[in-house]
């Protein structure tokens, strides 16, 4: 028997800064509204839908996580 704890919590997509608005538009076209948060301390701009499990991140400003996002995109596209 499966329990309610046995499921995917959320998925994070990493996109280039100039693709963030297009990513929001894609999810909006699919019926998913995303809220926005900027975490300067992390160096990230984040779009998220807690009820849908969709999270989109991109580098924004200077911060360790933003640098990691840039490195990830540089290595994986």
Legacy VTK file of the C-alpha trace (Angstrom):
# vtk DataFile Version 3.0
C-alpha trace
ASCII
DATASET POLYDATA
POINTS 77 float
0.000 0.000 0.000
1.301 3.468 -0.900
1.259 6.257 1.628
0.612 9.929 0.936
4.288 10.610 1.772
5.422 8.563 -1.226
5.313 11.206 -3.959
7.343 13.812 -5.775
7.477 17.066 -3.807
8.556 19.454 -6.536
10.741 19.883 -9.594
13.241 22.698 -10.094
14.041 23.996 -13.563
17.126 26.156 -14.074
16.949 28.649 -16.946
19.090 31.489 -18.270
18.077 34.943 -16.994
16.846 36.053 -20.424
14.559 32.977 -20.618
12.789 33.474 -17.277
9.801 35.406 -18.619
9.325 32.887 -21.458
9.383 30.063 -18.879
6.677 31.847 -16.861
4.594 32.315 -20.028
4.919 28.615 -20.900
3.666 27.491 -17.497
0.907 30.128 -17.541
-0.269 28.736 -20.908
-0.464 25.327 -19.201
-2.678 26.817 -16.476
-0.004 27.175 -13.788
0.384 30.562 -12.111
3.747 31.132 -10.467
4.656 33.582 -7.750
7.971 35.429 -7.867
10.625 35.881 -5.229
14.084 37.444 -5.494
16.693 36.221 -3.028
19.586 38.651 -3.327
21.459 36.749 -0.589
21.356 33.589 -2.722
21.769 35.393 -6.044
18.526 33.911 -7.385
15.277 34.961 -8.974
12.691 32.271 -8.265
9.280 31.519 -9.727
7.302 28.985 -7.736
3.951 27.323 -7.440
3.851 25.507 -4.114
0.554 23.818 -4.938
1.841 22.519 -8.299
5.401 21.639 -7.335
6.932 23.770 -10.096
9.968 25.928 -9.289
12.046 27.858 -11.818
15.322 29.481 -10.849
17.806 31.766 -12.543
20.899 33.679 -11.511
20.184 37.201 -10.291
22.844 39.445 -8.851
25.698 37.930 -6.905
25.410 34.910 -4.662
26.644 31.362 -4.344
23.467 29.727 -5.666
23.297 32.113 -8.611
26.873 31.269 -9.529
26.045 27.567 -9.237
23.037 28.054 -11.539
25.253 29.774 -14.127
27.838 26.988 -13.871
25.123 24.356 -14.282
23.756 26.007 -17.413
27.262 26.434 -18.785
27.926 22.720 -18.359
24.505 21.334 -19.294
22.789 23.984 -21.389
LINES 1 78
77 0 1 2 3 4 5 6 7 8 9 10 11 12 13 14 15 16 17 18 19 20 21 22 23 24 25 26 27 28 29 30 31 32 33 34 35 36 37 38 39 40 41 42 43 44 45 46 47 48 49 50 51 52 53 54 55 56 57 58 59 60 61 62 63 64 65 66 67 68 69 70 71 72 73 74 75 76
